[in-house]
Amino acid sequence: MPFSFQERRDILKNIIERSLKTLNPSILVKNRSEKIRSFIGNSTFSILATGKASVNMCRGIDQDLLKKASKAICLSPVGEDDPEGYVSLHGNHPYPGEDTLKSSLKIYNELREDKAEKLIYLLSGGSSSIFEIPVDGISLEKYNYIMKRLITGNFSIDITNSVRCRVSKIKCGKLLYETKYGKVLILAISDVPDDKIYTIGSNPFYKPEVIGDIPDSIQREFDIGNEKEIGKESRIVPEYSIILSGSKYAEEVLNNFPAQQDRFNFGQIIKGDVELLAPEIMHLLRTKFNETGKPFWFVAHGESTARVRGKGKGGRNSYLSSLILKNSDSNEIFSFISFATDGADGNSGLAGFIVDEELRKTLDMKEIQSYIDLSNTAELAIKSGTFI
């Protein structure tokens, strides 16, 4: 017997909330304790954590080990807690501000003078904005204008990262060259397609093999060069481990769906402009339903882009869910949620937004479109009461 809309909502909510707990960064780091101890050996070491998940990642480090660290620095977004045993610093998100610059300069100077032999770097999404120092000649104001132009202009993450490599003083492996560490271990939570270690947070300790081209229009508009070599050659190649990614998360969620119905993993299909992505997803789901003739559960992962039109609250996930709702037909029975695996969907204050046929009955298309036009899809989720 098919699940009712309320049963489906409860199933989705429970699974997502459970996954946010079981895949908690502190647990994932704690599970790597043996690897961390093996890496350290008898050497002196320091710990640095940056990103939206940094506080939880820091809490996963064994306390006995933490006490032996030469330096232990945790850089998190403004407003986050201060984990015990660390020098806690804060930066701004989604764009770097004065807090970011002040904290980043402190870390830059501390690490350049650090005499520890090894570094453990806990890296997560959000590091791009909370850990940043623009190159000489580019003010923080200009840097942010460039980043906003790229993000709201719907440029791919590869292009955004390629620009950041050229306008940042520390990203794309540049900071590694400035330090004296003999070895670096990176434990990363990936929020990027393909889980490329040098793309996560525009990794300051891992230089890309190739720096991608940037569009001529961006070069001209901001007077940015298109050189292929960024900074000096790194002295070492860090070890790294992706402890959580979209693909791992998707498998965890899929395995928790009720077994009495088919379950499909569509892989990394969440990419590109959400305006184009939503109808593609609906076509895929309709095609699969026509093939099977019966209800099914599914997962997919990746990272989409979204053009910001208004000044409301939202993110790529609430935006995508709103577009799925808009693209659904009145006779379709469905449940859909797009959510951020780190629990932070843009500036929304939410993790995700569940939409279904019952919600569609209560809203007309003009109302849904008005929230989309104002980039205010988080408010639609809150009004609907089906947010995570």
Secondary structure, 3 states (H helix, E strand, C coil): CCCCHHHHHHHHHHHHHHHHHHCCHHHHHHCCHHHHHHHHCCCCEEEEEECCCHHHHHHCCCHHHHHCCCCEEEEEECCCCCCCCCEEEEECCCCCCHHHHHHHHHHHHHHHHCCCCEEEEEECCCHHHHCCCECCCCCHHHHHHHHHHHHHCCCCHHHHHHHHHHHECCCCCHHHHHCCCCEEEEEEECCCHHHCCCCHHHCCCCCCCCCCCCCHHHHHHHCCCCCCCCCCCCCCCCEEEEEECHHHHHHHHHHCCCCCCEEEECCCCEEEEHHHHHHHHHHHHHHHHHHHCCCEEEECCEEEECCCCCCCCCCHHHHHHHHHHHHCCCCCCCEEEEECCCCCCCCCCCCEEEEEHHHHHHCCHHHHHHHHHCCCHHHHHHHHCCEC
